[in-house]
Amino acid sequence: MSSEIHVIDRQVSAFDRVEVSESATPTYDRDDGRLRAAYPANSDDEREYVFSIYRYGDANTFEVADGAKILDYGEGVAHVLTPADAYEGE
């Protein structure tokens, strides 16, 4: 038995849109700006996200929309996949 896997491996910038399975755990490489994820191709929980950059400075907390995926954080900056519907204020 085998499974078909959907792979995302692309460079992203602020405000880029990407569809990813809600159950996937994507990674982001701050050095090369690449978003990577792999999940079953027959996944029925894909959702559109907006690649977002949050600046939280010296704070110990920052706020994101429900369903957001935190990809990377540190040095006062967080890279986040924000659900597109939340990003648009719906």
N, C-alpha and C positions, 0 to 999 in steps of 0.2 A: 504494500500500500504506500502511496506517496501523497504529498500535499503540495499544491501550488502556492507559492509565496509571492506576495506583492512587496516590492522593494522601492523605497524612496531614498535617493541619494542625490541631493541637489543643493546648490548654493542658494541661500536665502538672504534677503535684506528686509529692513523694516517695511511693514505693510504688505509684504508678499502674502498671497493666499495659497494654502495647501490643504489637500484633503488627506486625512489620516484616520485610521481606525481609532475609536475612542478607547479601545482596550490595548492599543499599542503603547509601547514605551519608547518614544523617539529620543534620539540623542542629538546634541548640537555641539560642534567643535568651534569654539570661539576663535581659534587661530585661523581656520580656513573658511569659516562661515557656512559650513555644510550641515544640513539637516539630514539625519539618517533614521530610517525605521524599516522594520520588516514584520509582516503579519500575514495571516492566511488570506489568500486572494478572494476567497468566498465570504469574507467578513461582511456582515450586513450592518455594521455600526460606524461606517465612515461619516466623518463630520468635517465641515469646512472650518479652517482656523486661519487667523491672521497672525503672522510672525510679528511680535511686539517687543519693544525694548522698554523696560521700566528702569528708571533711575531712582534709587532709594537712598543714596548718599550714606550718611552715618547712622541712619535709622536701623532699628533691629527688626522692623516689620515693613511690609508693603502689601497692598491689596490688589487682588486679581479677581476676574469674573469667575463665577461658578463654572466648573468644567475645564478651566485652563490647565495647560500642561507646562510646568516649570522645566525648562530645558537646561539652564545654566545660570549660575548666580555667583557674585563675588565682586569685590572692589566697588560696591555701590551700584552695580548694574545687574539686571536680571533679563534673560532672554526667555520669552514666554510664547507659547501658542495659545492665543485667545480665541475662544469660539467666535466665529464670524457674526453670529446673530447677537451675541452680547456686545461685541465690538461696535456694531452698528446701532446699539441702543434699543434693540427690539426686546 
